Amino acid sequence: MRPRIEFSLVRSRFVHHLRLFRTWTCFAAVLALAGILGGPSAYGAQKTKPPTLDEILARLDANLHHYDAAVPSLFCSEHAVSQVWPGSAQENTVTDSVFRLRRTGVPGHSTALEESREIEKVNGKPATSQKIDGPTLLSGVFEGGLAVISLSQRACMTYELEPVKKRRSAPYVIRFATALTPANAGNCLLQDSSKGRAFIDPVSLEITHLELTTPRHRIAPGDAWSPPVMGKRVLTVDYAPVALGAGTFWMPATITMQAIRDANTFHETVWSFDATYSNYHKLEVTTRIVPGSESPVR
């Protein structure tokens, strides 16, 4: 049984609802932030005074709204190492793929972000199949990672701003934890009790590093012959600015994940996924009408 680790098991089911909710929330957040800070010039004038948690959340929400609305379809290079310990070395895989993030239409004249990959090499050899047979997979970070710290999730989470360090370049750090209840769980991005930290660049107020720990996560769903595999999941994402077309977006540069099976009744097993992403490009299709007298270029 090979576990597939998904960052979000429920986001795809209500992505349209989330986006509509975000649109209105972010619009209100931008207005609120403008009123609090008085626009970019006022923010620059108040640099000596660290922003409050509410101000940072409003700015993050505006950044998230911009990402959702404007990030183009893209592709990049993905180098992923998937391992399990203890286990056979033959189970571990290194895959080199073209990773794609596409904007797709959904009912209601909205769009969603869809992840896919084209595997080029497995363990250094040309791929013979598009099925990854690694011990574990990871999906959903590009589509849902930045939304963990957002106004739309405030009903589902508790946020706490750590004391701001005096060093000018020190990042702002927000600690978060899920606050799931029967009333709010249906609209929550994270469906397992989790906690973590987000590191935020003090100049751009973009998330540069995200840590997420889920003490009890369903690693594999199980089947008729075996129960689900449960354990601890630790996920980290490092973000970096990437120029795509006329805009700049903060995209994952590295993603690491460990899933550790509960050792109560079995020996401890660790699945890991380590991936790096580089060579980002906007996914474009160009066409040109060739005159009848001109031969197509092959």
N, C-alpha and C positions, 0 to 999 in steps of 0.2 A: 504494500500500500504506500503510494507516494503522496505525501500531503501537498496540497496547493495552498499556499498562504496568500490570502487576499487581504489587502489593506482595509477595504470596506466591503462588507457582504451585502449591504442594503442600499448603498447610494444609488445604484442604477435603477432601483425600483421607484425612486421619487426624485430623480434628478430634475425633472421639469418643475416640480413643486419647489425644490430648493432654489432654483435659479430665479423663479418669479419672486420668491420671498427675499432673496438676496438683492434683486434689483431695487425693490422699494426700500429695503433696509439700508442699502449702501447709499441711495440717494439722500435719505434722511441723515445718514451718518456724515456724508460730505458736507451737507448744510450745517450740521451741528459742529463739525470740526472747523468749518470756515468761521462760524460765529465765535467759537472758543479762541481760535488762534488769530483770527483777523486776516487770514490769507497768508500766502507764502512770505511776504515781506515781514509781517508781524511775527511769524514763526522764527524767521532768521533773527529778529531783534530780541526774541525771548530765549535764545539758545542757551543762555546761562541757567535757565530754569528748566529742569527735566520735565518732560511731558508726564501727565498722569496716565494711569491705566486706561481710563475711558478714552483719552485722546489717542493713545497708541492703538487701541482696539478699533476706533473709528478709522484711523489711517490704514490699518491692515485690511479692514473691510473694504475700503475704497480701492486698495491695491488688488484685492481678490476680485472685486467687481470688474476692474479693468482687465485682469487676466481672463476671467470667464468670457468677457465680451469681445476681447481683441486678440488673444493669442491665436496665431494662425495655425493651420495644419502644418506639421513639421516632421522632419526625420532626423535621426542622429545615430551615432555609433554606440552600440551597447556591448560591453565586455562583462560577462557575468560568470561568477564562479559559484557553483552549487555543490554543497558537501553535506555528508551525514557522518556523525561519529557517535559511537563506534559503528563501523560498517566496512564494506569492501571498497577498496580504491577504485574498482571498476564502476561503482555507482556514482562516483563524483564526476561532474562534468564542467567543462569550460566552454561557453558558447560565445561566439561573436556574431552579432545580429545587427540588422538595420531596424532600429526602433522607430515606430511611427505613432504620432498623436494626430488624429483627424477630427475635424469638426463635422458632425453629422446632424441632420435634421431630425427633430422629434415632434410629435403631435403638439399643436398649439403654436406653431411658427417660432419655436425656440430651437436651440442647438445644444448638443451634448459633446463631450470630448471622449473619444474612443481610442483605447490603446491597442496596438498590435505590433508584431515583429516578424521580420523575415530572417530566418536563421541562415547564416552563410557558412560558418565553420563550427564543428563540434570537436573539442580536444585537438584543435589544430588541423583537422582534416575537413575537406568539403562536406557540407551537410547532405545527407541522403534522404532526409525527411524534415518536415516542418514541425514535428512533434518533439518537444523537449523532454528527454527522459531523465532529467536531473532529479536529485532527491527532493528538491523543493522549488517552487516558483513563487513569484511575487507580482502582484498587479494592483493598480488603483492609485499609486502614489502621485502620478502626474495629474490624474483627474481629480483627486480628492485631498491630497496632502495639505495644501495651503488652507483649506477650509476648517481645519481643526481649531485654529485660533481665529474666530470670526464672530461678529454680532449675531449672525443667524444661529450660532451654536451656543449662545450664552445661556439659553434656558436649559441646556443639556450639560453645561460645564461650570466649574468654578475656576476663575482666573485670579492669579495673585502676582503682582509686580514685585520682583525682588528689589531690595534697596539699590538705587543707582550708584554705581561706582564713580568716583570723582575723575578718573582717567577719561580724557575727552573721547578717545576712540573706543571705550569699553561698550560692549553691546548691552542693550536692554534685555532682561531675561524675564519671561513670563512663565510661571508654573501653572499647570492646569491639571484638572482631574474631572472625570465624568461624574455627573450627578443624575443618574438615570432613575426615572420613576415610571410607573405604569401610564401616567398621563402624558409624559413628554417623549418616551422612548421611540415612538413611531416617527418622529422628526429628527432623531439624533443620528449624526454621521457615524459615531462609534457605538456599537451595540454591546461591547464588552466593557466591564469596569476597567478603566485605564487611567494612567497618569503620565506626566511628562513635562518637558521644558521646551520653550521656543526662544532662540537667540535672535535678536532683531538689530539690524544695522542702525546706528543712531542718526545717520544722515538721510538715507533713503527710506527708513522705517520699513524695510523689507525683511522677511524671515531669511536668515542665512543658515540656520541649523535647527533641526527638529529632532527631539528625542521622545519616543513613545514606548511605554512599558505596559503590557497587559498581563497581569499575574496569572489569569486563567483564561486561556484562549483555545478554541477548538482548532487544533492543528490539522487533523484529518477527520472527515465526517463519519467514518465507520461504515459498516454494511450489515447484512443479515448475519454474518458470522463473527463479527468483532465490534466492540463498542467504539465510539469516537475516541480519538487520541487527544487528550487535553494536556496543556502545559503553559509555560510562561513564554511570552513573545516580547522581544526587545527590537525596536526598529529605530534607525537613525537615518536622517537625510541631510545632506549638505547641499545648499543652493548657491548658484553663482549667476551673475547677470549675463544674458545672451542677447545679442542683437539679431532680430528677426524682421526683415523688411525695414520699415520705418520706425519700429518700436523696439524697446528693450524689455525683456522679461526675465524674471529670476526662475531658473530651471534647475532640476536636480543635477548635480555633478557626480555625487556618489550616493548610493543607497546600500545600507547593510541591515541584515535581519538575522536574528537567531531565535529559533523556537526550541524550547527545552521541555521534553516530555516529563510529566510528573514522575518522581521517583518513588512514590508511595508503594506501588505494587510491582513496578518494573524497574530495571536498571535505567539510569539516566541516558537519554538519547538527545543529541543536539543536531538540529538541521540548521544550516546557515546559507545565506544568499548574500553575495557581495558583488555589486555592480558599479561600473563607472560609465558615464555618459559624456560624449564629446562630439565635436564636429557637427554642431547643430545647423540645420538649414531649413529654410521655409520650403514647404512642399508645394510646388507649383507645376502646373501643366500648361505648356505653351504650344500654340498651333500657328501654322503659317500656310497661307494659300499658295500653292505652287502653280505658276502659269503652265499651260499646256506645253509650251515650248521648252520648259526647263525640266530636267530630269531630277527626281527626288534624290536628296543626299542620303547615302547609306552609311 
